[in-house]
Amino acid sequence: MTYKTSDLSIAAYLMMKGMKLLDAKRAQNGQFMFEFDDPNGKGVQLAIEFTGSECAVYDNHVRNLKKILYRN
């Protein structure tokens, strides 16, 4: 079983939680795609866990700072 996501932040969180990255690529439309080995079916649960984590707060601050810097 595998878990796939196009979200870079969730992919990094899954790696931090010990999930093994099987593939990472960029589609022709520029979208990222990450595929993880998920033998225990924990990918969805961990992706949901990410939304309430300190990592998500950090990621949101980084995004907001980038918006400030690149708004011109």
Biopython code that builds the backbone (N, CA, C, O; Angstrom):
import numpy as np
from Bio.PDB.StructureBuilder import StructureBuilder

atoms = [
    (1, "MET", "N", (0.847, -1.172, 0.000)),
    (1, "MET", "CA", (0.000, 0.000, 0.000)),
    (1, "MET", "C", (0.895, 1.239, 0.000)),
    (1, "MET", "O", (1.942, 1.263, 0.646)),
    (2, "THR", "N", (0.469, 2.255, -0.728)),
    (2, "THR", "CA", (1.213, 3.511, -0.767)),
    (2, "THR", "C", (0.291, 4.674, -0.429)),
    (2, "THR", "O", (-0.933, 4.568, -0.503)),
    (3, "TYR", "N", (0.909, 5.775, -0.059)),
    (3, "TYR", "CA", (0.186, 7.022, 0.185)),
    (3, "TYR", "C", (0.810, 8.076, -0.709)),
    (3, "TYR", "O", (2.033, 8.201, -0.764)),
    (4, "LYS", "N", (-0.028, 8.840, -1.416)),
    (4, "LYS", "CA", (0.461, 9.883, -2.317)),
    (4, "LYS", "C", (-0.073, 11.234, -1.886)),
    (4, "LYS", "O", (-1.212, 11.361, -1.436)),
    (5, "THR", "N", (0.780, 12.243, -2.034)),
    (5, "THR", "CA", (0.376, 13.618, -1.765)),
    (5, "THR", "C", (1.131, 14.550, -2.706)),
    (5, "THR", "O", (2.244, 14.252, -3.137)),
    (6, "SER", "N", (0.517, 15.663, -3.010)),
    (6, "SER", "CA", (1.192, 16.690, -3.806)),
    (6, "SER", "C", (1.634, 17.852, -2.919)),
    (6, "SER", "O", (2.202, 18.828, -3.408)),
    (7, "ASP", "N", (1.374, 17.747, -1.625)),
    (7, "ASP", "CA", (1.699, 18.818, -0.685)),
    (7, "ASP", "C", (3.104, 18.617, -0.117)),
    (7, "ASP", "O", (3.369, 17.632, 0.571)),
    (8, "LEU", "N", (3.983, 19.541, -0.406)),
    (8, "LEU", "CA", (5.375, 19.461, 0.038)),
    (8, "LEU", "C", (5.486, 19.416, 1.564)),
    (8, "LEU", "O", (6.287, 18.651, 2.102)),
    (9, "SER", "N", (4.701, 20.218, 2.255)),
    (9, "SER", "CA", (4.769, 20.272, 3.713)),
    (9, "SER", "C", (4.310, 18.964, 4.345)),
    (9, "SER", "O", (4.928, 18.484, 5.295)),
    (10, "ILE", "N", (3.242, 18.391, 3.830)),
    (10, "ILE", "CA", (2.773, 17.106, 4.343)),
    (10, "ILE", "C", (3.808, 16.028, 4.056)),
    (10, "ILE", "O", (4.062, 15.167, 4.899)),
    (11, "ALA", "N", (4.402, 16.071, 2.881)),
    (11, "ALA", "CA", (5.437, 15.088, 2.539)),
    (11, "ALA", "C", (6.606, 15.168, 3.512)),
    (11, "ALA", "O", (7.109, 14.139, 3.963)),
    (12, "ALA", "N", (7.035, 16.368, 3.834)),
    (12, "ALA", "CA", (8.133, 16.536, 4.784)),
    (12, "ALA", "C", (7.734, 16.011, 6.162)),
    (12, "ALA", "O", (8.549, 15.395, 6.849)),
    (13, "TYR", "N", (6.494, 16.248, 6.570)),
    (13, "TYR", "CA", (6.006, 15.775, 7.858)),
    (13, "TYR", "C", (5.981, 14.248, 7.895)),
    (13, "TYR", "O", (6.378, 13.644, 8.891)),
    (14, "LEU", "N", (5.518, 13.627, 6.821)),
    (14, "LEU", "CA", (5.486, 12.173, 6.757)),
    (14, "LEU", "C", (6.894, 11.596, 6.874)),
    (14, "LEU", "O", (7.102, 10.584, 7.543)),
    (15, "MET", "N", (7.850, 12.235, 6.228)),
    (15, "MET", "CA", (9.232, 11.786, 6.332)),
    (15, "MET", "C", (9.738, 11.936, 7.763)),
    (15, "MET", "O", (10.432, 11.059, 8.275)),
    (16, "MET", "N", (9.392, 13.041, 8.401)),
    (16, "MET", "CA", (9.792, 13.276, 9.769)),
    (16, "MET", "C", (9.202, 12.214, 10.702)),
    (16, "MET", "O", (9.813, 11.853, 11.708)),
    (17, "LYS", "N", (8.023, 11.725, 10.361)),
    (17, "LYS", "CA", (7.352, 10.695, 11.156)),
    (17, "LYS", "C", (7.822, 9.281, 10.808)),
    (17, "LYS", "O", (7.314, 8.300, 11.350)),
    (18, "GLY", "N", (8.801, 9.188, 9.894)),
    (18, "GLY", "CA", (9.416, 7.900, 9.609)),
    (18, "GLY", "C", (8.896, 7.156, 8.398)),
    (18, "GLY", "O", (9.318, 6.026, 8.149)),
    (19, "MET", "N", (7.995, 7.753, 7.639)),
    (19, "MET", "CA", (7.513, 7.077, 6.439)),
    (19, "MET", "C", (8.589, 7.128, 5.354)),
    (19, "MET", "O", (9.283, 8.133, 5.204)),
    (20, "LYS", "N", (8.718, 6.055, 4.614)),
    (20, "LYS", "CA", (9.747, 5.931, 3.588)),
    (20, "LYS", "C", (9.254, 6.510, 2.257)),
    (20, "LYS", "O", (8.221, 6.100, 1.729)),
    (21, "LEU", "N", (10.010, 7.461, 1.737)),
    (21, "LEU", "CA", (9.699, 8.063, 0.443)),
    (21, "LEU", "C", (10.108, 7.098, -0.666)),
    (21, "LEU", "O", (11.265, 6.686, -0.748)),
    (22, "LEU", "N", (9.152, 6.746, -1.511)),
    (22, "LEU", "CA", (9.418, 5.843, -2.633)),
    (22, "LEU", "C", (9.709, 6.591, -3.916)),
    (22, "LEU", "O", (10.528, 6.155, -4.725)),
    (23, "ASP", "N", (9.032, 7.730, -4.106)),
    (23, "ASP", "CA", (9.186, 8.472, -5.350)),
    (23, "ASP", "C", (8.821, 9.931, -5.130)),
    (23, "ASP", "O", (7.919, 10.245, -4.354)),
    (24, "ALA", "N", (9.518, 10.807, -5.807)),
    (24, "ALA", "CA", (9.225, 12.237, -5.798)),
    (24, "ALA", "C", (9.450, 12.742, -7.203)),
    (24, "ALA", "O", (10.512, 12.538, -7.790)),
    (25, "LYS", "N", (8.434, 13.407, -7.740)),
    (25, "LYS", "CA", (8.576, 13.933, -9.095)),
    (25, "LYS", "C", (7.752, 15.188, -9.265)),
    (25, "LYS", "O", (6.916, 15.536, -8.430)),
    (26, "ARG", "N", (8.011, 15.844, -10.357)),
    (26, "ARG", "CA", (7.278, 17.055, -10.708)),
    (26, "ARG", "C", (6.597, 16.804, -12.044)),
    (26, "ARG", "O", (7.252, 16.478, -13.034)),
    (27, "ALA", "N", (5.299, 16.957, -12.065)),
    (27, "ALA", "CA", (4.531, 16.730, -13.289)),
    (27, "ALA", "C", (4.796, 17.851, -14.289)),
    (27, "ALA", "O", (5.373, 18.882, -13.946)),
    (28, "GLN", "N", (4.373, 17.638, -15.511)),
    (28, "GLN", "CA", (4.575, 18.651, -16.550)),
    (28, "GLN", "C", (3.851, 19.953, -16.217)),
    (28, "GLN", "O", (4.266, 21.025, -16.658)),
    (29, "ASN", "N", (2.768, 19.864, -15.439)),
    (29, "ASN", "CA", (2.042, 21.074, -15.054)),
    (29, "ASN", "C", (2.703, 21.789, -13.878)),
    (29, "ASN", "O", (2.210, 22.820, -13.421)),
    (30, "GLY", "N", (3.834, 21.236, -13.381)),
    (30, "GLY", "CA", (4.581, 21.853, -12.302)),
    (30, "GLY", "C", (4.211, 21.347, -10.920)),
    (30, "GLY", "O", (4.873, 21.683, -9.938)),
    (31, "GLN", "N", (3.156, 20.540, -10.832)),
    (31, "GLN", "CA", (2.717, 20.027, -9.537)),
    (31, "GLN", "C", (3.658, 18.932, -9.035)),
    (31, "GLN", "O", (4.101, 18.077, -9.803)),
    (32, "PHE", "N", (3.953, 18.970, -7.746)),
    (32, "PHE", "CA", (4.772, 17.943, -7.117)),
    (32, "PHE", "C", (3.933, 16.704, -6.846)),
    (32, "PHE", "O", (2.719, 16.804, -6.668)),
    (33, "MET", "N", (4.567, 15.542, -6.814)),
    (33, "MET", "CA", (3.901, 14.320, -6.393)),
    (33, "MET", "C", (4.899, 13.489, -5.604)),
    (33, "MET", "O", (5.999, 13.193, -6.072)),
    (34, "PHE", "N", (4.493, 13.121, -4.402)),
    (34, "PHE", "CA", (5.315, 12.322, -3.508)),
    (34, "PHE", "C", (4.572, 11.028, -3.217)),
    (34, "PHE", "O", (3.372, 11.040, -2.944)),
    (35, "GLU", "N", (5.290, 9.913, -3.277)),
    (35, "GLU", "CA", (4.698, 8.614, -2.991)),
    (35, "GLU", "C", (5.473, 7.956, -1.855)),
    (35, "GLU", "O", (6.701, 7.873, -1.890)),
    (36, "PHE", "N", (4.743, 7.494, -0.855)),
    (36, "PHE", "CA", (5.337, 6.897, 0.337)),
    (36, "PHE", "C", (4.907, 5.450, 0.489)),
    (36, "PHE", "O", (3.793, 5.071, 0.126)),
    (37, "ASP", "N", (5.810, 4.652, 1.032)),
    (37, "ASP", "CA", (5.469, 3.298, 1.436)),
    (37, "ASP", "C", (4.576, 3.427, 2.676)),
    (37, "ASP", "O", (4.953, 4.070, 3.655)),
    (38, "ASP", "N", (3.403, 2.816, 2.623)),
    (38, "ASP", "CA", (2.437, 2.967, 3.707)),
    (38, "ASP", "C", (1.781, 1.622, 4.028)),
    (38, "ASP", "O", (0.570, 1.469, 3.870)),
    (39, "PRO", "N", (2.583, 0.643, 4.481)),
    (39, "PRO", "CA", (2.042, -0.695, 4.692)),
    (39, "PRO", "C", (0.987, -0.769, 5.791)),
    (39, "PRO", "O", (0.154, -1.675, 5.783)),
    (40, "ASN", "N", (1.008, 0.164, 6.728)),
    (40, "ASN", "CA", (0.046, 0.147, 7.832)),
    (40, "ASN", "C", (-1.118, 1.112, 7.637)),
    (40, "ASN", "O", (-1.960, 1.258, 8.523)),
    (41, "GLY", "N", (-1.167, 1.773, 6.475)),
    (41, "GLY", "CA", (-2.273, 2.684, 6.173)),
    (41, "GLY", "C", (-2.341, 3.901, 7.089)),
    (41, "GLY", "O", (-3.435, 4.351, 7.431)),
    (42, "LYS", "N", (-1.202, 4.435, 7.490)),
    (42, "LYS", "CA", (-1.153, 5.574, 8.413)),
    (42, "LYS", "C", (-1.038, 6.928, 7.716)),
    (42, "LYS", "O", (-1.098, 7.966, 8.375)),
    (43, "GLY", "N", (-0.874, 6.930, 6.393)),
    (43, "GLY", "CA", (-0.647, 8.175, 5.666)),
    (43, "GLY", "C", (-1.736, 9.207, 5.862)),
    (43, "GLY", "O", (-1.445, 10.369, 6.147)),
    (44, "VAL", "N", (-2.979, 8.803, 5.714)),
    (44, "VAL", "CA", (-4.095, 9.751, 5.864)),
    (44, "VAL", "C", (-4.134, 10.283, 7.289)),
    (44, "VAL", "O", (-4.298, 11.484, 7.503)),
    (45, "GLN", "N", (-3.984, 9.395, 8.258)),
    (45, "GLN", "CA", (-4.004, 9.794, 9.664)),
    (45, "GLN", "C", (-2.898, 10.803, 9.969)),
    (45, "GLN", "O", (-3.136, 11.794, 10.659)),
    (46, "LEU", "N", (-1.705, 10.559, 9.464)),
    (46, "LEU", "CA", (-0.591, 11.476, 9.704)),
    (46, "LEU", "C", (-0.790, 12.809, 8.983)),
    (46, "LEU", "O", (-0.415, 13.857, 9.507)),
    (47, "ALA", "N", (-1.378, 12.775, 7.784)),
    (47, "ALA", "CA", (-1.646, 14.020, 7.055)),
    (47, "ALA", "C", (-2.642, 14.878, 7.828)),
    (47, "ALA", "O", (-2.514, 16.102, 7.860)),
    (48, "ILE", "N", (-3.632, 14.244, 8.451)),
    (48, "ILE", "CA", (-4.594, 14.975, 9.271)),
    (48, "ILE", "C", (-3.922, 15.492, 10.536)),
    (48, "ILE", "O", (-4.173, 16.619, 10.963)),
    (49, "GLU", "N", (-3.075, 14.673, 11.127)),
    (49, "GLU", "CA", (-2.316, 15.073, 12.323)),
    (49, "GLU", "C", (-1.472, 16.307, 12.038)),
    (49, "GLU", "O", (-1.323, 17.176, 12.897)),
    (50, "PHE", "N", (-0.922, 16.382, 10.830)),
    (50, "PHE", "CA", (-0.087, 17.526, 10.438)),
    (50, "PHE", "C", (-0.838, 18.841, 10.606)),
    (50, "PHE", "O", (-0.256, 19.833, 11.042)),
    (51, "THR", "N", (-2.126, 18.858, 10.264)),
    (51, "THR", "CA", (-2.890, 20.111, 10.279)),
    (51, "THR", "C", (-2.978, 20.742, 11.657)),
    (51, "THR", "O", (-3.149, 21.956, 11.764)),
    (52, "GLY", "N", (-2.863, 19.940, 12.724)),
    (52, "GLY", "CA", (-2.918, 20.481, 14.072)),
    (52, "GLY", "C", (-1.567, 20.530, 14.760)),
    (52, "GLY", "O", (-1.488, 20.738, 15.971)),
    (53, "SER", "N", (-0.515, 20.341, 13.998)),
    (53, "SER", "CA", (0.822, 20.260, 14.589)),
    (53, "SER", "C", (1.552, 21.602, 14.560)),
    (53, "SER", "O", (1.162, 22.528, 13.850)),
    (54, "GLU", "N", (2.615, 21.679, 15.348)),
    (54, "GLU", "CA", (3.492, 22.848, 15.328)),
    (54, "GLU", "C", (4.127, 23.022, 13.948)),
    (54, "GLU", "O", (4.431, 24.141, 13.536)),
    (55, "CYS", "N", (4.323, 21.924, 13.245)),
    (55, "CYS", "CA", (4.898, 21.993, 11.896)),
    (55, "CYS", "C", (3.991, 22.775, 10.956)),
    (55, "CYS", "O", (4.469, 23.537, 10.116)),
    (56, "ALA", "N", (2.695, 22.590, 11.096)),
    (56, "ALA", "CA", (1.743, 23.324, 10.247)),
    (56, "ALA", "C", (1.763, 24.811, 10.573)),
    (56, "ALA", "O", (1.670, 25.651, 9.677)),
    (57, "VAL", "N", (1.884, 25.131, 11.842)),
    (57, "VAL", "CA", (1.975, 26.545, 12.253)),
    (57, "VAL", "C", (3.222, 27.180, 11.646)),
    (57, "VAL", "O", (3.163, 28.274, 11.085)),
    (58, "TYR", "N", (4.346, 26.484, 11.765)),
    (58, "TYR", "CA", (5.605, 26.959, 11.183)),
    (58, "TYR", "C", (5.466, 27.169, 9.675)),
    (58, "TYR", "O", (5.854, 28.207, 9.141)),
    (59, "ASP", "N", (4.903, 26.159, 9.000)),
    (59, "ASP", "CA", (4.742, 26.225, 7.554)),
    (59, "ASP", "C", (3.876, 27.416, 7.148)),
    (59, "ASP", "O", (4.171, 28.090, 6.160)),
    (60, "ASN", "N", (2.829, 27.674, 7.892)),
    (60, "ASN", "CA", (1.949, 28.801, 7.588)),
    (60, "ASN", "C", (2.684, 30.137, 7.741)),
    (60, "ASN", "O", (2.487, 31.053, 6.942)),
    (61, "HIS", "N", (3.520, 30.242, 8.758)),
    (61, "HIS", "CA", (4.303, 31.470, 8.939)),
    (61, "HIS", "C", (5.288, 31.669, 7.785)),
    (61, "HIS", "O", (5.458, 32.787, 7.301)),
    (62, "VAL", "N", (5.931, 30.598, 7.349)),
    (62, "VAL", "CA", (6.854, 30.683, 6.216)),
    (62, "VAL", "C", (6.106, 31.156, 4.970)),
    (62, "VAL", "O", (6.590, 32.026, 4.246)),
    (63, "ARG", "N", (4.942, 30.591, 4.722)),
    (63, "ARG", "CA", (4.145, 31.003, 3.551)),
    (63, "ARG", "C", (3.770, 32.479, 3.622)),
    (63, "ARG", "O", (3.860, 33.197, 2.626)),
    (64, "ASN", "N", (3.350, 32.929, 4.805)),
    (64, "ASN", "CA", (2.967, 34.332, 4.956)),
    (64, "ASN", "C", (4.154, 35.267, 4.766)),
    (64, "ASN", "O", (4.018, 36.329, 4.159)),
    (65, "LEU", "N", (5.310, 34.880, 5.279)),
    (65, "LEU", "CA", (6.508, 35.703, 5.075)),
    (65, "LEU", "C", (6.890, 35.783, 3.606)),
    (65, "LEU", "O", (7.300, 36.840, 3.127)),
    (66, "LYS", "N", (6.758, 34.680, 2.891)),
    (66, "LYS", "CA", (7.048, 34.687, 1.451)),
    (66, "LYS", "C", (6.095, 35.627, 0.719)),
    (66, "LYS", "O", (6.513, 36.363, -0.175)),
    (67, "LYS", "N", (4.830, 35.604, 1.089)),
    (67, "LYS", "CA", (3.844, 36.510, 0.472)),
    (67, "LYS", "C", (4.240, 37.962, 0.683)),
    (67, "LYS", "O", (4.133, 38.782, -0.229)),
    (68, "ILE", "N", (4.695, 38.275, 1.886)),
    (68, "ILE", "CA", (5.125, 39.639, 2.190)),
    (68, "ILE", "C", (6.315, 40.016, 1.320)),
    (68, "ILE", "O", (6.345, 41.108, 0.754)),
    (69, "LEU", "N", (7.284, 39.134, 1.208)),
    (69, "LEU", "CA", (8.497, 39.426, 0.456)),
    (69, "LEU", "C", (8.276, 39.509, -1.058)),
    (69, "LEU", "O", (8.934, 40.293, -1.742)),
    (70, "TYR", "N", (7.366, 38.715, -1.567)),
    (70, "TYR", "CA", (7.168, 38.644, -3.021)),
    (70, "TYR", "C", (5.938, 39.382, -3.517)),
    (70, "TYR", "O", (5.542, 39.191, -4.667)),
    (71, "ARG", "N", (5.329, 40.202, -2.708)),
    (71, "ARG", "CA", (4.095, 40.893, -3.122)),
    (71, "ARG", "C", (4.335, 41.992, -4.157)),
    (71, "ARG", "O", (3.392, 42.417, -4.824)),
    (72, "ASN", "N", (5.538, 42.447, -4.301)),
    (72, "ASN", "CA", (5.820, 43.526, -5.254)),
    (72, "ASN", "C", (5.863, 43.030, -6.637)),
    (72, "ASN", "O", (6.089, 43.807, -7.565)),
]
sb = StructureBuilder()
sb.init_structure("model")
sb.init_model(0)
sb.init_chain("A")
sb.init_seg("    ")
for serial, (resi, resn, name, xyz) in enumerate(atoms, 1):
    if name == "N":
        sb.init_residue(resn, " ", resi, " ")
    sb.init_atom(name, np.array(xyz, "f"), 0.0, 1.0, " ", f" {name:<3s}", serial, name[0])
structure = sb.get_structure()
